[in-house]
Amino acid sequence: MVEVLGPNHDLKGANAIADEAVAAGADEITIGQARADAARAAGDADAAEAALIQVSKDAPNFTSMMNLGGFYRDTGKYGRATVAFQQALQIDPTSAQAYFSLAQAEEASFDFASANRDYDHALKLAPNEAGMRHAYEQFQLRLKQARKPASGG
């Protein structure tokens, strides 16, 4: 469904398979996520968003909120991404990944103070995560460069 029908832009077929799977007793949350993944693979952002929203309503858990937040971040809807990541953190306030993802969305929406706070919090929770540390260092470097006065010529 996700790896064949989505990339072939056959959402009608993917949805038919999903409906059959649910009717046969498959987990609706898993199938809902598969619908979203197939829609994303097909390039149908609206269908993917609708499926992810439905999953987050049916199962408002950490994973569904992180998936919704990731979708919004990837599609440039940073305010919505921020809300989804904050909801994920309400469920699991010890997740370094959620703080890191929140910081990325905040940075993209130019909320640099919040991004700085949340990058820092992510690193306190996962001090050995080299990728997070590198991203935070790059963020701080960009901030430092942005604060430099323009040189006259």
ChimeraX attribute file (.defattr): number of C-alpha atoms within 10 A of each C-alpha:
attribute: neighborCount
match mode: 1-to-1
recipient: residues
	/A:1	21
	/A:2	20
	/A:3	12
	/A:4	13
	/A:5	19
	/A:6	24
	/A:7	16
	/A:8	14
	/A:9	17
	/A:10	17
	/A:11	21
	/A:12	11
	/A:13	13
	/A:14	20
	/A:15	19
	/A:16	12
	/A:17	16
	/A:18	20
	/A:19	17
	/A:20	12
	/A:21	14
	/A:22	16
	/A:23	11
	/A:24	9
	/A:25	9
	/A:26	13
	/A:27	11
	/A:28	17
	/A:29	19
	/A:30	13
	/A:31	20
	/A:32	24
	/A:33	21
	/A:34	22
	/A:35	28
	/A:36	29
	/A:37	22
	/A:38	28
	/A:39	28
	/A:40	20
	/A:41	21
	/A:42	21
	/A:43	15
	/A:44	16
	/A:45	16
	/A:46	12
	/A:47	18
	/A:48	24
	/A:49	20
	/A:50	16
	/A:51	23
	/A:52	25
	/A:53	20
	/A:54	18
	/A:55	25
	/A:56	22
	/A:57	13
	/A:58	13
	/A:59	14
	/A:60	15
	/A:61	16
	/A:62	20
	/A:63	14
	/A:64	23
	/A:65	27
	/A:66	23
	/A:67	21
	/A:68	28
	/A:69	29
	/A:70	23
	/A:71	22
	/A:72	22
	/A:73	24
	/A:74	12
	/A:75	12
	/A:76	14
	/A:77	16
	/A:78	23
	/A:79	15
	/A:80	17
	/A:81	28
	/A:82	22
	/A:83	17
	/A:84	26
	/A:85	28
	/A:86	20
	/A:87	20
	/A:88	25
	/A:89	20
	/A:90	12
	/A:91	15
	/A:92	13
	/A:93	13
	/A:94	14
	/A:95	16
	/A:96	23
	/A:97	19
	/A:98	25
	/A:99	25
	/A:100	25
	/A:101	24
	/A:102	30
	/A:103	28
	/A:104	26
	/A:105	28
	/A:106	23
	/A:107	19
	/A:108	16
	/A:109	17
	/A:110	12
	/A:111	13
	/A:112	17
	/A:113	11
	/A:114	16
	/A:115	24
	/A:116	20
	/A:117	12
	/A:118	23
	/A:119	27
	/A:120	20
	/A:121	18
	/A:122	25
	/A:123	19
	/A:124	12
	/A:125	15
	/A:126	17
	/A:127	13
	/A:128	10
	/A:129	14
	/A:130	11
	/A:131	9
	/A:132	20
	/A:133	18
	/A:134	11
	/A:135	14
	/A:136	22
	/A:137	13
	/A:138	12
	/A:139	19
	/A:140	15
	/A:141	12
	/A:142	11
	/A:143	13
	/A:144	10
	/A:145	11
	/A:146	10
	/A:147	9
	/A:148	8
	/A:149	7
	/A:150	8
	/A:151	5
	/A:152	4
	/A:153	3
